[in-house]
Amino acid sequence: MIEVPGVIVEIEKKIGKHKHNHGKRIEEVWVISAIERTPEKTFDVEIEETNTENIYIILSQYVKEGSIVHTVVEIIFSACKFLIWIIKRSIIQKTL
């Protein structure tokens, strides 16, 4: 869990990737991945259904209120709007 408010947390998504298997279908799995810059704490959570509600539930369990969230993933950004965080998307900073 990211426990310290006011620290920067980078949140990304991961899915299966094609590596040396061009043209072959591989199963894709969404994983929410986050890293706290100082001290470095991380978490990875696999989710079956990628919607704002599920992402909101995961982030509210693992990231403390008041964290500064950096993401470029639109659905993660949307989920963060419902939480009391400072979120940064690309180079645009929005404070909620």
Protein Blocks (a to p, Z undefined) as FASTA:
>chain_A
ZZbghiacdddddddddehighiacddddddddddfbdcdddddddfbdcfklmmmmmmm
mpcghiacddfbfklmmmmmmpccdddehjbccdZZ
